[in-house]
Amino acid sequence: MQCTYCSRKSCRTPESCGLEAFDRDAVVEKYHTEENQQRIRAAARLVDGGRAGTLNRLEETMEFAKDMGYERIGLAYCYGKEAEAVDVQRRMRSAGLEVSAVSCTTGAMSQESLNDLSTLPGVSCNPLSQAAQLNSEGAQLAVLYGLCMGHDILFTREFSGDVTTLWVKDRRAS
């Protein structure tokens, strides 16, 4: 599918272009599970009725977490962004959320112990342990803050709850 090249954009109306390779009825059925309905309703409350664009991403995340009834939030952050993570955690706590912040260096594991090809000295980023720690603490929502490319994927695959990204580290402007 090449939606970026489409000139019709019929999918933005109730008419499909018909090029989908997925079972539309099966997808609609998935939306109607109680778990997905809860999330779609919470998301809709953030953007429907003229609210789109009135909150920043952190405000949306906090409101979504409260709306979903999450009791434990995990903040998985890059150690290089710890000062910002402290501020995010403070703001989330002041909004009444219970937040556990876990650095990417948790576990203090060496580069060579995690990467068979690494010859770098020092401690490695450790997204699998970040996820394991937050899982052990019962976090229901993980908020990613500046995890490296690839590390975010490993974290997301390992974490047992919902995941959203608050901030992406871009090492170079486009």
Contacts in CASP RR format, 6 or more apart in sequence:
PFRMAT RR
TARGET T0000
AUTHOR 0000-0000-0000
METHOD contacts of the structure
MODEL  1
MQCTYCSRKSCRTPESCGLEAFDRDAVVEKYHTEENQQRIRAAARLVDGG
RAGTLNRLEETMEFAKDMGYERIGLAYCYGKEAEAVDVQRRMRSAGLEVS
AVSCTTGAMSQESLNDLSTLPGVSCNPLSQAAQLNSEGAQLAVLYGLCMG
HDILFTREFSGDVTTLWVKDRRAS
1 19 0 8 1.000
1 20 0 8 1.000
1 21 0 8 1.000
3 11 0 8 1.000
6 17 0 8 1.000
8 17 0 8 1.000
10 16 0 8 1.000
10 17 0 8 1.000
11 17 0 8 1.000
16 24 0 8 1.000
30 36 0 8 1.000
31 37 0 8 1.000
31 40 0 8 1.000
38 68 0 8 1.000
39 68 0 8 1.000
39 162 0 8 1.000
42 64 0 8 1.000
42 67 0 8 1.000
42 68 0 8 1.000
43 64 0 8 1.000
45 51 0 8 1.000
45 67 0 8 1.000
46 52 0 8 1.000
46 55 0 8 1.000
46 60 0 8 1.000
46 63 0 8 1.000
46 64 0 8 1.000
46 67 0 8 1.000
47 53 0 8 1.000
55 63 0 8 1.000
57 166 0 8 1.000
57 167 0 8 1.000
58 88 0 8 1.000
58 91 0 8 1.000
58 92 0 8 1.000
58 166 0 8 1.000
61 143 0 8 1.000
61 164 0 8 1.000
61 166 0 8 1.000
62 91 0 8 1.000
62 92 0 8 1.000
62 95 0 8 1.000
62 97 0 8 1.000
64 164 0 8 1.000
65 73 0 8 1.000
65 97 0 8 1.000
65 141 0 8 1.000
66 95 0 8 1.000
66 96 0 8 1.000
66 97 0 8 1.000
68 140 0 8 1.000
68 141 0 8 1.000
68 162 0 8 1.000
70 97 0 8 1.000
70 140 0 8 1.000
70 141 0 8 1.000
70 162 0 8 1.000
71 98 0 8 1.000
71 140 0 8 1.000
72 98 0 8 1.000
72 100 0 8 1.000
72 137 0 8 1.000
72 138 0 8 1.000
72 139 0 8 1.000
72 140 0 8 1.000
72 141 0 8 1.000
73 92 0 8 1.000
73 97 0 8 1.000
73 98 0 8 1.000
73 99 0 8 1.000
73 100 0 8 1.000
73 139 0 8 1.000
73 140 0 8 1.000
73 141 0 8 1.000
73 142 0 8 1.000
73 143 0 8 1.000
74 99 0 8 1.000
74 100 0 8 1.000
74 101 0 8 1.000
74 102 0 8 1.000
74 134 0 8 1.000
74 137 0 8 1.000
74 139 0 8 1.000
74 141 0 8 1.000
74 142 0 8 1.000
74 143 0 8 1.000
75 85 0 8 1.000
75 88 0 8 1.000
75 89 0 8 1.000
75 92 0 8 1.000
75 99 0 8 1.000
75 100 0 8 1.000
75 101 0 8 1.000
75 102 0 8 1.000
75 142 0 8 1.000
75 143 0 8 1.000
75 145 0 8 1.000
76 102 0 8 1.000
76 104 0 8 1.000
76 127 0 8 1.000
76 130 0 8 1.000
76 131 0 8 1.000
76 134 0 8 1.000
76 142 0 8 1.000
76 143 0 8 1.000
76 144 0 8 1.000
76 145 0 8 1.000
76 147 0 8 1.000
76 155 0 8 1.000
76 159 0 8 1.000
77 84 0 8 1.000
77 85 0 8 1.000
77 88 0 8 1.000
77 101 0 8 1.000
77 102 0 8 1.000
77 103 0 8 1.000
77 104 0 8 1.000
77 144 0 8 1.000
77 145 0 8 1.000
77 146 0 8 1.000
77 147 0 8 1.000
78 103 0 8 1.000
78 104 0 8 1.000
78 125 0 8 1.000
78 145 0 8 1.000
78 146 0 8 1.000
78 147 0 8 1.000
78 148 0 8 1.000
78 169 0 8 1.000
79 103 0 8 1.000
79 104 0 8 1.000
79 105 0 8 1.000
79 125 0 8 1.000
81 145 0 8 1.000
81 146 0 8 1.000
81 167 0 8 1.000
81 169 0 8 1.000
82 103 0 8 1.000
84 145 0 8 1.000
84 167 0 8 1.000
85 101 0 8 1.000
85 103 0 8 1.000
85 145 0 8 1.000
86 101 0 8 1.000
88 101 0 8 1.000
88 143 0 8 1.000
88 145 0 8 1.000
88 166 0 8 1.000
89 99 0 8 1.000
89 101 0 8 1.000
92 99 0 8 1.000
93 99 0 8 1.000
100 133 0 8 1.000
100 134 0 8 1.000
100 137 0 8 1.000
100 139 0 8 1.000
102 130 0 8 1.000
102 133 0 8 1.000
102 134 0 8 1.000
103 130 0 8 1.000
104 125 0 8 1.000
104 126 0 8 1.000
104 127 0 8 1.000
104 130 0 8 1.000
104 147 0 8 1.000
104 148 0 8 1.000
104 151 0 8 1.000
105 123 0 8 1.000
105 124 0 8 1.000
105 125 0 8 1.000
105 126 0 8 1.000
106 126 0 8 1.000
106 129 0 8 1.000
106 130 0 8 1.000
106 133 0 8 1.000
107 126 0 8 1.000
107 129 0 8 1.000
108 123 0 8 1.000
109 123 0 8 1.000
109 124 0 8 1.000
109 126 0 8 1.000
109 129 0 8 1.000
110 121 0 8 1.000
110 122 0 8 1.000
110 123 0 8 1.000
110 124 0 8 1.000
111 118 0 8 1.000
111 119 0 8 1.000
111 120 0 8 1.000
111 121 0 8 1.000
111 122 0 8 1.000
111 123 0 8 1.000
111 124 0 8 1.000
112 118 0 8 1.000
112 119 0 8 1.000
112 120 0 8 1.000
113 124 0 8 1.000
114 124 0 8 1.000
114 126 0 8 1.000
115 124 0 8 1.000
118 124 0 8 1.000
125 147 0 8 1.000
125 148 0 8 1.000
125 151 0 8 1.000
127 147 0 8 1.000
127 150 0 8 1.000
127 151 0 8 1.000
127 152 0 8 1.000
127 154 0 8 1.000
127 155 0 8 1.000
127 158 0 8 1.000
128 154 0 8 1.000
128 155 0 8 1.000
128 158 0 8 1.000
130 155 0 8 1.000
131 142 0 8 1.000
131 154 0 8 1.000
131 155 0 8 1.000
131 158 0 8 1.000
131 159 0 8 1.000
131 160 0 8 1.000
132 158 0 8 1.000
134 142 0 8 1.000
134 159 0 8 1.000
135 158 0 8 1.000
135 159 0 8 1.000
135 160 0 8 1.000
135 161 0 8 1.000
139 159 0 8 1.000
139 161 0 8 1.000
140 161 0 8 1.000
140 162 0 8 1.000
141 161 0 8 1.000
141 162 0 8 1.000
141 163 0 8 1.000
141 164 0 8 1.000
142 155 0 8 1.000
142 159 0 8 1.000
142 161 0 8 1.000
142 162 0 8 1.000
142 163 0 8 1.000
142 164 0 8 1.000
143 164 0 8 1.000
143 165 0 8 1.000
143 166 0 8 1.000
144 152 0 8 1.000
144 155 0 8 1.000
144 156 0 8 1.000
144 163 0 8 1.000
144 164 0 8 1.000
144 165 0 8 1.000
144 166 0 8 1.000
144 167 0 8 1.000
145 166 0 8 1.000
145 167 0 8 1.000
146 152 0 8 1.000
146 167 0 8 1.000
146 168 0 8 1.000
146 169 0 8 1.000
147 155 0 8 1.000
147 169 0 8 1.000
148 169 0 8 1.000
152 165 0 8 1.000
155 163 0 8 1.000
156 163 0 8 1.000
END
